[in-house]
Amino acid sequence: MGFAKLERDAWSDPAVASVYAELFPTMVRFTVPALLDGVHLGPGTRLLDLACGPGTVTREAHARGAAVTGVDLSRAMLLRARTITLGVRDWVAGRSEKLPFRDGKFEAVVSNFGLLHFSDPRRAIAEAFRVLAPGGRVALTIWGANAIGLRLIPEVLESLHLAPRLPPAPGFFAFAETGALRRAFEESGFDSPSERTVSGSAEIGSPEEYWRMFLEGSARTRAGLLALATEDRERVRAGVFERLSEFQAGRGVRLPVTAVLGTARRSATSSERERT
Ligand SMILES: C[S@@+](CC[C@H](N)C(=O)[O-])C[C@H]1O[C@@H](n2cnc3c(N)ncnc32)[C@H](O)[C@@H]1O
């Protein structure tokens, strides 16, 4: 099975979509204001939320008065989004690498932690350029290389010398290296690329909840954990709980999370031809 199929199968599973929608927003919502400010969102802005999932960003953009479209490959996620975010009617099933929209349809494109799920992230950035009107802006977030909330399980796996076999895929932190996002924007024809770090914290109800987020509500990490023998998975769980004790806050857990926010602009005079 290839990486694109792994992603599609995971997110299309209503049980995975439901656990993600229930538990994951605490991990990903700290970037929403910076993303929306990054595209200069205002009332009426025609915004595309790429890989919108259950609509965490879509909802906030709608509340700010933007004309929002959410696109995601998973119909199960779109169903969650539709239920949670009343008022937004424009939910579209589609792949970021081949967006089902005409050239120049949007004034702004955002994607919150979408890039690391795409089998061809550069293609997705090129598609964002295509569907933006000249003068339009893009803002993307990816996990920062020291996002503990996301590093914890891979670090425990490594400490136990466990390396579950997964299909080849772009690295989870591939664009986190300084300058990588900026270069990717430039390669697609964008102007004024910039990067900055955004930090926050995730409040999680209990260590069990953290474990469930990933074992039942993620794609790549879930596949890796499910590929382990039961006793190995139990060792990982014990290791994760031990690490989480460092971050105990009351009865729950507070985890530091960081993201890289990349923004860029399609120049007011740019055309598709300029890129080729
Ligand atoms: C981690 S979730 C992020 C969701 C949302 N942006 C948020 O902030 O919660 C990743 C989402 O990307 C979607 N996805 C994965 N690969 C995709 C692709 N190639 N095209 C469109 N959506 C994709 C999944 O269905 C899933 O909803």
The ligand as an SDF file (V2000), in Angstrom:
LIG
                    3D

 27 29  0  0  0  0  0  0  0  0999 V2000
   -4.4430   16.4120   10.3920 C   0  0  0  0  0  0  0  0  0  0  0  0
   -5.8750   16.6560    9.4920 S   0  0  0  0  0  0  0  0  0  0  0  0
   -5.8510   18.4420    9.4600 C   0  0  0  0  0  0  0  0  0  0  0  0
   -7.2400   18.9420    9.4240 C   0  0  0  0  0  0  0  0  0  0  0  0
   -7.4830   20.4070    9.6720 C   0  0  0  0  0  0  0  0  0  0  0  0
   -6.7620   21.2700    8.7650 N   0  0  0  0  0  0  0  0  0  0  0  0
   -7.2650   20.8000   11.1090 C   0  0  0  0  0  0  0  0  0  0  0  0
   -6.6690   21.8540   11.3620 O   0  0  0  0  0  0  0  0  0  0  0  0
   -7.7410   20.0690   11.9860 O   0  0  0  0  0  0  0  0  0  0  0  0
   -5.4260   16.2250    7.8850 C   0  0  0  0  0  0  0  0  0  0  0  0
   -6.5970   16.2840    6.9110 C   0  0  0  0  0  0  0  0  0  0  0  0
   -6.0160   16.2250    5.6150 O   0  0  0  0  0  0  0  0  0  0  0  0
   -6.8880   15.5070    4.7700 C   0  0  0  0  0  0  0  0  0  0  0  0
   -6.0780   15.0590    3.6370 N   0  0  0  0  0  0  0  0  0  0  0  0
   -5.0510   14.1750    3.6490 C   0  0  0  0  0  0  0  0  0  0  0  0
   -4.5190   14.0820    2.4090 N   0  0  0  0  0  0  0  0  0  0  0  0
   -5.2110   14.9280    1.6100 C   0  0  0  0  0  0  0  0  0  0  0  0
   -5.1240   15.2820    0.2420 C   0  0  0  0  0  0  0  0  0  0  0  0
   -4.2000   14.7470   -0.5510 N   0  0  0  0  0  0  0  0  0  0  0  0
   -6.0080   16.1910   -0.2420 N   0  0  0  0  0  0  0  0  0  0  0  0
   -6.9670   16.7330    0.5540 C   0  0  0  0  0  0  0  0  0  0  0  0
   -7.0900   16.4380    1.8630 N   0  0  0  0  0  0  0  0  0  0  0  0
   -6.2250   15.5560    2.3970 C   0  0  0  0  0  0  0  0  0  0  0  0
   -7.4240   14.4030    5.6510 C   0  0  0  0  0  0  0  0  0  0  0  0
   -8.6130   13.8540    5.1590 O   0  0  0  0  0  0  0  0  0  0  0  0
   -7.5780   15.1310    6.9850 C   0  0  0  0  0  0  0  0  0  0  0  0
   -8.8840   15.6340    7.1350 O   0  0  0  0  0  0  0  0  0  0  0  0
  1  2  1  0
  2  3  1  0
  2 10  1  0
  3  4  1  0
  4  5  1  0
  5  6  1  0
  5  7  1  0
  7  8  2  0
  7  9  1  0
 10 11  1  0
 11 12  1  0
 11 26  1  0
 12 13  1  0
 13 14  1  0
 13 24  1  0
 14 15  1  0
 14 23  1  0
 15 16  2  0
 16 17  1  0
 17 18  1  0
 17 23  2  0
 18 19  1  0
 18 20  2  0
 20 21  1  0
 21 22  2  0
 22 23  1  0
 24 25  1  0
 24 26  1  0
 26 27  1  0
M  CHG  2   2   1   9  -1
M  END
$$$$
